[in-house]
Amino acid sequence: MLSSIQASLQQMQAAQAQLAEVLPSGAAQGPSFTQHVGGLLRAADDKGHAAQAAVGAVESGRSDDLVGAMLKSQEASLNFNMMMQVRNKVVGAFDELMKLPI
């Protein structure tokens, strides 16, 4: 029993050493998950505002690019639907994690 625990400990230490080689301490890491999702939400919001502006320009007669306005509107709609699906998947995964026994 003790030898299996020591063997497991040695395996974990070896894995830790390998990870230390791949990502040295103090190395600059990328943005956090929260920052990444926040950036995606801002991008989706910007696309929605751009689509509203394009449709508003067509409605007011400042632009005659109806096709471009409709494309921007559809792109914003698809982007929003994708974000909602990702949100639903994350919430579903969180619910599954909460159901796991401790």
C-alpha atoms as one frame of an Amber mdcrd trajectory, in Angstrom:
protein
   0.000   0.000   0.000   2.738   2.435   0.984   4.761   1.563  -2.113   1.779
   2.287  -4.396   1.302   5.675  -2.720   4.990   6.460  -3.177   4.809   5.370
  -6.823   1.807   7.631  -7.378   3.629  10.493  -5.689   6.655   9.979  -7.936
   4.418   9.966 -11.030   2.784  13.213  -9.941   6.169  14.809  -9.273   7.380
  13.730 -12.721   4.260  15.201 -14.325   4.758  18.418 -12.362   8.356  18.631
 -13.577   7.201  18.167 -17.181   4.623  20.919 -16.769   7.247  23.214 -15.277
   9.323  22.746 -18.444   6.365  23.584 -20.689   5.183  26.608 -18.689   7.932
  28.090 -16.557   6.861  29.991 -13.477   6.344  33.685 -14.028   5.654  33.190
 -17.724   3.102  35.522 -19.225  -0.201  33.768 -19.548  -3.011  34.596 -21.935
  -6.270  36.252 -21.007  -8.478  34.539 -18.476 -11.701  32.795 -19.466 -13.713
  35.709 -18.091 -11.748  38.231 -20.140 -12.101  36.096 -23.271 -15.869  35.717
 -22.864 -16.189  39.425 -22.080 -14.367  40.245 -25.310 -16.688  37.975 -27.274
 -19.736  39.608 -25.705 -18.431  43.077 -26.555 -17.783  41.976 -30.153 -21.329
  40.596 -30.433 -22.717  43.825 -28.998 -20.661  45.896 -31.439 -22.015  43.855
 -34.365 -25.551  44.434 -33.116 -24.980  48.187 -32.874 -23.424  48.263 -36.358
 -26.431  46.390 -37.761 -28.849  48.788 -36.059 -26.941  51.756 -37.446 -26.971
  50.304 -40.977 -30.710  49.559 -40.833 -31.363  53.017 -39.376 -29.390  54.612
 -42.216 -31.460  52.727 -44.805 -34.735  53.606 -43.057 -33.872  57.302 -42.865
 -32.728  57.439 -46.492 -29.089  58.213 -45.691 -28.044  54.963 -47.387 -29.439
  52.805 -50.162 -27.421  49.691 -49.224 -30.371  47.526 -48.204 -28.502  44.299
 -48.939 -25.546  45.334 -46.770 -27.863  46.323 -43.928 -29.692  42.997 -44.114
 -26.399  41.088 -44.175 -25.181  42.960 -41.098 -28.497  42.284 -39.379 -28.336
  38.561 -40.163 -24.704  38.378 -39.053 -25.580  40.046 -35.750 -28.530  37.685
 -35.296 -26.405  34.593 -35.966 -23.709  35.887 -33.637 -26.253  36.451 -30.862
 -27.798  32.993 -31.373 -24.349  31.396 -31.215 -23.573  33.226 -27.971 -26.866
  32.011 -26.486 -26.081  28.419 -27.472 -22.630  28.661 -25.887 -24.225  30.121
 -22.752 -26.737  27.262 -22.622 -23.947  24.687 -22.993 -21.930  26.290 -20.187
 -24.983  26.407 -17.906 -25.757  22.773 -18.749 -22.188  21.714 -17.991 -22.300
  23.617 -14.697 -25.560  21.879 -13.779 -23.995  18.499 -14.541 -21.021  19.341
 -12.328 -23.341  20.342  -9.502 -25.132  16.978  -9.753 -21.912  14.993  -9.288
 -21.601  13.340  -5.890 -18.801  14.570  -3.691
